[in-house]
Amino acid sequence: MIRLAVVCMAMTASVFAGQSHAAHAYAQFGDIKYPAGFAHFEWANPKAPKGGEISLVAPTRLTNFDKFNPFTLKGAAPPGLSTLVFETLLTGAMDEPTTTYGLLAEDVEVSEDRLSVTFRINASARFQDGTPVTAADVKHTFDTLMSKQAAPQYRVIFGDVKQAVVTGPLSVRFDFKNASAELPLLVGGLPVFSKAWGAGKPFNEVITEKPVASGPYKIGRMNFGRDITYDRDPNYWARDVNVRRGMFNFDRITFKIYKDNTAQTEAFKAGEFDYVQVFSARDWARAYTGKKFDSGELVRAHLKAKNAGDFQGYLINTRREKFKDARVREAIGLAMDYEWMNRQLFYNSYTRVRGFFNASDFEAEGLPGADELIVLEPLRDKLPAKVFTEAVPMPPSTASPNSLRGNLRKAKALLEAAGWTYRDGALRNAKGEAFVLEYLDGGSGGERVFAPYTQALAKLGIDARYRRADFALIQKRWDVFDFDLTTQRQRGSESPGSELLDRYGSKSADTQGSHNILGVRDASVDYLLETAVASKTRPELVARLRALDRVLRHGHYVIPQWYAEGFRVAYRGGKFEQPSIAPQYYQPEDWVLRTWWKKQ
């Protein structure tokens, strides 16, 4: 065995044979920025005072919560729970995209063949009930999440982990089915909870029992369906650990729930909460203005980051018979006039989603390069020839010399080729069935955005209907794949990996509760997913994910929407302070909760 602090993209495991390396951190690719024994992350202020409170708003789509177990399929957990209450073996840094440092584990050791990783638990680590965190708790957590009592995505994400083995009171080893540079990173992100949580009840019946975890906050007062407060644990075990120094400074953190954007915006202006990330371009341009912003009482800021662009689109349920033909999916995508929407509805504030890995190294462009062709060659007989001979599909545009009218003509031809023709007042298939499409949405502004798209679809003879529902109902329908079209936003990632198996793998297509919302079931996609997850170097990962992006885009599984570059946030001025150095790879809410403090 050798101790690895880094897996360099130009090195193999054999290079390290016989050497001993510091194991305070693990990097999937590249160097580690912070050396062993570092004092604190540079984007955190170790002198930040503790105290005060901050109130935030829950995501608009969340209209209620009914459980304290975020790991089961049914129900909705409250916002903030995973970040504030649960901790992992390793924790990420906001200035390095694929490097993690020891938190619950103070040491990480990877075998020479990369078929296992061993973590040594920090002897000081404690759950919030005062009991020590042990290797047995880590194994219990892993085994529980891999059982059918937990949500199915964990069995996919950790699918290449063979087992967890307790090798000592504070030592646990994970054995892998395949060698992978990502797997130590993956199991290092395992959220750990105590064996005592739920007192032995079946895990899917642990619902309102408060978690026994090790995070900096405990669940405090709450009103189900309205708000929840987390109280800082004064005995938090890691308050002086370097990866936590200067972090989690508020005594109380409250999340409030509002039914729609209008109520949320007015509540913010009235002082009911302190901080919000704004996703609506219309609200940002028209509602987050006025005297309070001019005076500095309220602050609006557009934050920059190096994050990969988000993915968002109208997701097509390919399990539906009418959507099985890729020509049909391409045709309905041609009916959306994004350029008009961005100009008339979004104040030109968005960038068009192009594929599944926007603004990242993994985004496919033009014709496949030599590295991609090496990846795609074994699939030449299984993929359409255009994957190799044509540029990767770009979203249809209505910018000159193109037009919506021209795009609709193309769509009509594609639909006719797929067996759909206009007759008797509607677009119909050979059986005479009319093409009816329902869009399932939970956002308060969704109908305004969908309306012009509905009008364009009507010109093709498609009866497009808007269905708004609260998040609880939408989640249930997502879990059982009961929808035609819906919308989801997926955060961009600098290191996509095993979560993609759950999102696009065939095994997840019929697993209720999985994240394969699209119903992708393609052997070529499965092959590309498996090779991507097995990547040993960054260049390998880049080539394989670009090939995956290319194949998925040729499948026309989604109607690309838009994403914002950076983050639009607003907060109460004069109340908070933040470190002088901003992070580079982060989500704004996470940055606020981890590093801001109350102004003294």
Secondary structure, 3 states (H helix, E strand, C coil): CCCCCCCCCCCCHHHHCCCCCCCCEEECCCCCCCCCCCCCCCCCCCCCCCCCEEEEECCCCCCCCCCCCCCCCCCCCCCCHHHHHCEECEEEECCEEEEEEECCEEEEEECCCCCEEEEEECCCCECCCCCECCHHHHHHHHHHHCCCCCCCHHHHHCCCEEEEEEEECCEEEEEECCCCCCHHHHHHCCEECCCCCCCCCCHHHCCCCCCCCCCCEEEEEEECCCEEEEEECCCCCCCCCCCCCCCCCCCEEEEECCCCHHHHHHHHHCCCCCEEECCCHHHHHHCCCCHHHHHCCEEEEEECCCCCCCEEEEEECCCCHHHCCHHHHHHHHHCCCHHHHHHHCCCCCCEECCCCCCCCCCCCCCCCCHHHHHHHHHHCCCCCCHHHHCCCCCCCCCCCCCCHHHHHHHHHHHHHHCCCEEECCEEECCCCCECEEEEEECCCCHHHHHHHHHHHHHHCCCEEEEEECCHHHHHHHHHCCCCCEEEEEECCCCCCCCHHHHHHCHHHHCCCCCCCCCCCCCHHHHHHHHHHHCCCCHHHHHHHHHHHHHHHHHCCCEEECEECCCEEEEEECCCEECCCCCCCCCCHHHHHHHHCEECC
